[in-house]
Amino acid sequence: LAPRAAMSGGRILSLYINNKSGGLIYQRNFAPSAATLRDNDHMMLASTFNSIALILKELAPVGGSRPLQTLEANGFVLWSYDSPTNLKLFMLAEPGTQGLDLLLKSVYGLYTDYVLKNPFYELDMPVHCAKFDDRLMRLLADFTR
């Protein structure tokens, strides 16, 4: 789990995990105030996040620039994490929520422990793993305490 002292505040709205090709493999809303979208809309949104990140990487004036990490709007903040295995994790939260970078790294740790080590999981396919969901919910409960 991520260090408690570094995390604080707001409500987590949604989590998206894209595979290395930019396809949505996991999405979950955590708050009633999260956008209520159809499955196809979630896939389009995740693909758009991925495309924006790739475009920004190409537009960077300096080679080796850091990838898209955060985007703030009036009603939410979006945090992104590029994993060592080329997954892209996006989290939407209420503005002012702190520690989302550490939280996303912890979510990726859960993904590697409970999804990748699952012998029935096929790489880059949608995630359906009850243990991952359970641990994710515990992690988020600890984060918002």
Secondary structure, 3 states (H helix, E strand, C coil): CCCHHHCECCCEEEEEEECCCCCEEEEEECCCCCCCCCHHHHHHHHHHHHHHHHHHHHHCCCCCCCCCCEEECCCCEEEEEECCCCCEEEEEECCCCECHHHHHHHHHHHHHHHHCCCCCCCCCCCCCCHHHHHHHHHHHHHHHC
